[in-house]
Amino acid sequence: MGQAQRHMKEGELATELVKFGLTGQEADLFILLSKVRKANPKGSTGSALAELSGVNRVRTYQLLDSLVDLGIVQVEVGRPKRYVAENPQTAVRRLVALQESRLNELSKVEEAVADGLTDVAPIAPQGASSGRDEASRVAVFHGISTIQGLLRRAMQGKDLSVVVNDESEDHVFTTVRYLATKPKSVRVIFATLGEKVGPFEGGKVEIDGYRYRIRLVRGDLPTLVLNTDQCVMLFYESQRYRPKPLSPITVRTVVSSCVVIEGAKQVGQMGAAYEKLWNLAK
C-alpha cells in the first residue's frame, strides 16, 4: 500500500485531498501551490496563481484565504502578497488534526441530536393507518452514544423483562444504576456458560441499591431489554485499546449494535417467549 501511495497519480491527489475536508477547488489550488513551492520556495502572488489555474482573481483570492485559515498555506506580507504551500507532511497532518477536532465536537452532541430526533413529534401521512400493528418495525442502530440513549429511554420508568449474559452483565446493571428515573420493576434472567451463582441464584437481589428479581439459566442467550412497547436486543464485541499511551494493549467488551423491535404483535410475541423462559429458569 505504501508503494502505491508513493506513486499516486497527480489526477488522484485532488480526490484524496477532498477526503481530508478540502473542496475540489481548494484541493486543485493547493496542488498548484505545492508545484510552485518546488520550483520557487518563496511561492507566488495571487494574480500569478489565478493565471496559472485559469480561475478568476476574485475566486482565487477567496480560495487562498480559505487555505490560509486552514493553516496549510502561508502568506508572506508584502507588496504584493506571496503565498507559499506548507510542506506536504505538515499540511496533511494539519488537515487530519482538523478532522479529528471536528469529530470530537460531533461526538459531544451525537447523543443530544439522536435524542432530539427520536423525540420529535410524530406526523402521520394522509391515508396512513393508525393501528398499532401497522406501526410495527425493526431497526438496527450503531454507535455507543446512540445505543445508550435508546437503552435509557427503554428502561426509564418502565416494567422491564431483561436477559443478560456474562458479557453484558456490567453494562446493563450500570445503566440501570445511573438512570435519572429508575424502572418500576426489573425481572432479570441471567444466562451464563460458567459456574457463576453469586447473587444470581434466584429471588430478590439488591445491586447498587436497586432490587431486582433474578433467575439463573445455563446457556448462551442474547441480551435483551423488553418493556410493554418495545424490545431492545444488544450485541457486543471485543475491542483492543491502550488505556494510556505506550501502555500494554488491553481487551474490553463494548456494545456494538442493537436491534429495536416495536409493534404490539411482535413485542407481545417476545413477551410470551420471555414468560416461558422465566418459568423454566430457577
Residue pairs with C-beta under 8 A, 6 or more apart in sequence:
8 16
10 31
13 27
13 31
14 24
14 27
14 28
14 31
15 27
17 26
17 27
17 30
17 31
17 95
18 24
18 27
20 92
20 95
20 96
20 99
21 70
21 95
21 98
21 99
21 102
22 30
22 70
22 95
25 55
25 59
25 63
26 63
26 66
26 67
28 53
29 49
29 53
29 55
29 60
29 63
29 64
29 67
30 67
30 72
30 73
30 85
30 91
32 49
32 52
32 53
33 43
33 44
33 49
33 67
33 73
33 83
33 84
33 85
34 85
34 88
36 43
36 44
36 49
36 52
36 85
37 43
37 84
37 85
41 84
42 76
42 82
42 84
43 74
43 76
43 82
43 83
43 84
43 85
44 52
44 82
44 83
45 80
45 81
45 82
45 83
46 57
46 60
46 61
46 64
46 80
46 81
46 83
47 57
47 80
49 60
49 64
49 83
50 56
50 57
50 60
50 61
53 60
55 63
64 73
64 75
64 83
67 73
67 83
68 74
68 75
68 83
70 94
70 95
70 98
71 86
71 94
72 85
72 86
72 90
72 91
72 94
72 95
73 83
73 84
73 85
73 86
74 83
74 84
74 85
74 86
75 81
75 82
75 83
75 84
76 82
76 83
76 84
85 91
86 94
107 145
110 143
110 145
110 146
111 145
111 146
111 148
111 149
114 143
114 145
114 146
114 149
115 149
115 153
118 149
118 150
118 153
124 130
128 134
132 263
132 264
133 263
133 264
133 265
135 262
135 263
136 261
136 262
136 263
136 264
136 265
136 266
137 260
137 261
137 262
137 263
138 259
138 260
138 261
138 262
138 266
139 259
139 260
140 257
140 258
140 259
140 260
141 147
141 150
141 257
141 258
141 259
141 260
142 256
142 257
144 254
144 255
147 234
147 255
147 257
147 258
148 175
148 255
150 232
150 258
150 260
151 175
151 225
151 232
151 234
151 258
152 175
152 179
154 225
154 227
154 230
154 232
155 175
155 176
155 179
155 183
155 225
155 227
156 179
156 180
156 181
156 182
156 183
157 181
157 182
157 183
157 184
158 183
158 184
158 227
158 228
159 183
159 184
159 185
159 227
159 228
160 183
160 185
160 186
160 187
160 225
160 226
160 227
161 187
161 189
161 226
161 227
161 271
161 274
161 278
162 172
162 186
162 187
162 188
162 189
162 224
162 225
162 226
163 188
163 189
163 191
163 221
163 222
163 223
163 224
163 274
163 277
164 172
164 173
164 188
164 189
164 190
164 191
164 223
165 190
165 191
165 192
165 220
165 221
165 222
165 223
166 192
166 193
166 194
166 196
167 223
167 236
167 253
168 223
168 234
168 236
168 255
169 190
171 234
171 236
171 253
171 255
172 223
172 225
172 234
173 207
173 208
176 182
176 183
176 186
176 208
176 210
177 207
177 208
177 209
177 210
182 210
185 213
186 210
186 212
186 213
187 212
187 213
187 214
187 215
187 278
188 212
188 213
188 214
188 215
189 214
189 215
189 216
189 217
189 221
189 274
189 277
189 278
189 281
190 196
190 200
190 214
190 215
190 216
190 217
191 217
191 218
191 219
191 220
191 221
192 200
192 216
192 217
192 218
192 219
193 218
193 219
193 220
197 216
199 205
199 207
199 214
200 214
200 216
201 216
201 282
202 214
202 215
202 216
202 281
202 282
203 213
203 214
204 211
204 212
204 213
204 214
205 211
205 212
205 213
205 214
206 212
215 278
215 281
215 282
216 281
216 282
217 277
217 280
217 281
217 282
221 277
222 233
222 234
222 235
223 233
223 234
223 235
223 236
224 231
224 232
224 233
224 234
224 270
225 231
225 232
225 234
226 232
226 267
226 270
226 271
226 274
228 267
228 271
229 262
229 267
230 260
230 261
230 262
230 267
231 260
231 261
231 262
231 266
231 267
231 270
232 258
232 259
232 260
232 261
233 258
233 259
233 260
233 261
234 255
234 257
234 258
235 255
235 256
235 257
235 258
235 259
236 253
236 254
236 255
236 256
237 253
237 254
237 256
238 251
238 252
238 253
239 251
239 252
239 253
239 254
240 249
240 250
240 251
241 249
241 250
241 252
242 248
242 249
242 250
243 250
261 267
261 270
